[in-house]
Amino acid sequence: MSQLKDQIIKKSLEMFLTLGFKSVTMDDIAAKLGMSKKTLYTHFKNKQELVAHASLHMCNTICDGVDNIIEQYEDKPIEELYAVKRFVMEEMKGDQTSSIHQLQRYYPEAYKPVHDIKFHYMDSCIKKNVNNGIKLGVYRNNVNPDFIARIYFIGMQGIKDISIFPTNEFPVNDLYDDYLEYHLRGILTPKGRQILNQIINSNHD
């Protein structure tokens, strides 16, 4: 991939996440990059193609970042989930759920591979997290990692539905923290609850 094409993808993604996939036009992108639309269209035949590339770039960037976090928190599965949450929020510009909703609604062909990647990647990560937590004695040993991973994914997708959790009533950062606590309290051992309480108390300081 050429350096210019990579630059277009990164800048477009930043605009899509901040302003919305539907809201940003090719004119907006060309103006932001200081190039003509003709130059932009030599790299991407239409906005649909650019959205698809930007969406996959988003997935790859997040997956690579999460992989690094998992390596750093190998023996701290509870802390790992909070570190992943912070990283994803930063990458997603605060996780503007309306932007992702626009991607799903107006660009379903671009959204589907993103959804599939997210499911398989998150499923693998959460199963590893649960198995590691069981091994370390912070998660209960009678939970089913396959079930927990899928329930976690469904919950994460559900809280992004702004028709159910409007952002004016449920600020995104608080909503994610509440969901993480809800998820963890169902699988923690007493040892794990002590760690979670320390994290929550430190976040409130």
Secondary structure, DSSP 8 states (H G I E B T S, - for coil): --HHHHHHHHHHHHHHHHH-TTT--HHHHHHHHT--HHHHHHH-SSHHHHHHHHHHHHHHHHHHHHHHHHHHTTT-HHHHHHHHHHHHHHHTTTT-HHHHHHHHHH-HHHHHHHHHHHHHHHHHHHHHHHHHHHHHTSB-TTS-HHHHHHHHHHHHHHTT-TTTS-TTTS-HHHHHHHHHHHHHHTTB-HHHHHHHHHHHHHHH-
